[in-house]
Amino acid sequence: MNKPVNALPVRLTLLFVSTLTVMAGATIAPSLPAMRQFFASVNNADFLVRLVLTAPALFIAIGAPIVGVLIDKFGRKPLLTLALAVYGIAGSSGLWLDSLGFILVGRALLGMSVAGVMVTATALIADYYVGAARGQFLGLQAAFMALGGVVFLTFGGFLADVNWRLPFLIYLVALILIPCVVFLLPEPIKNSSGDISSEETNTELPIAVIATTYIAALLSQIVFYMIPVQLPFYLKDLVNANASQSGLAIAFATFFSAVTSLLYQRIKSRFSFLSIYAIAFLNIAVGYGFISLAKSFPVVMGGLAITGLGLGLLTPNMTFCLTSITPQMARGRVLGGLTTSFFLGQFCSPLISQPLSLKVGLSATYGAGAVMMLVMSLITVIMLVRWK
């Protein structure tokens, strides 16, 4: 397996497939204000338009555990191929649908397909690589996801300035990747003695570590997704920003996220999993503090940069931690649970932040996110001290 999985076409296919997960929701974030205006006559349009952004997250959360069970039982490639086809068709449906309700149905199908893409792609990476090589590739995966976000968000912002429907075009890129998956990716051999490293011989699942990671993923995503969901409206109120400026601002955070993701394996070689969590949560807390107190666009951008540095460490750290302690036969299910935690947090984000912002304002809402991340960082530091 070493020769084919290290081949450049295999690596590029896995990386480009991974970028589809981050663009699932955030790509259309710059379109939200114009979409709200288009559907102004619809009851609860303000809430429903935000739901268009986050509805995929709920169905990713629902679908991910199912995907995890299926790929552990039947293999990775068939489900990944089907997921890419549904992704392209359902994701682009906003181009031609005039009903907000039907657009939400399309977003639900998109979410189910993203569950298939995200869980399967990450499971393939964990199957192909072990040890430091796995940590390095997971960091590279997170970096590609973030850089993909920069490209898709920036492009989506400019397209949204032309027409709010045009960013839906970007989802069609998934169809181009289907032949790459079919012809380039090898199906991993299950439980072959030659393919299992010493770190994977343990068949017991560390439930406490898995559950704690799931909770951290849920809470961090509730806070993080306030950026794509609320930032366009926050910038509109703050500096009367247009869609392209909002897209650039969100992409700015993802760019800095890519920087730390690329450096993840170097950082991991010097720090423990818990230490990296503490650093990441603290960065997000400081970044959100700047956003909350900002009176100008540059200050918001500075806060987004600091936030991005923390975000870039979280995903590879969680994934590397869980895949390092999980046997191959249960890897799909454990990664499915992690994916559910991530996207359940994204779905819950507007359900929590929108009522809060209506009551205290968006500035104070970002401040509340900063406090939550600071508390999580302090809890992690306490755990570090106690376990030394």
Protein Blocks (a to p, Z undefined) as FASTA:
>chain_A
ZZmmmpmklmmmmmmmmmmmmmmmmmmmmmmmmmmmmmmmpghklmmmmmmmmmmmmmmm
mmmmmmmmmmmmnojklmmmmmmmmmmmmmmmmmmpcbfklmmmmmmmmmmmmmmmmmmm
mmmmmmmpgcjllmmmmmmmmmmmmmmmmmmmmmmmmmmmmomklmmmmmmmmmmmmmmm
mmmmccddehiaklpcfklmpmbdcfklmmmmmmmmmmmmmmmmmmmmmmmmmmmmmnop
afklmmmmmmmmmmmmmmmmmmmmmmmmmpcfklmmmmmmmmmmmmmmmmmmpcbfklmm
mmmmmmmmmmmmmmmmmmmmmmmmpcfklmmmmmmmmmmmmmmmmmmmmmmmmmmmmmno
jklmmmmmmmmmmmmmmmmmmmmmmmZZ
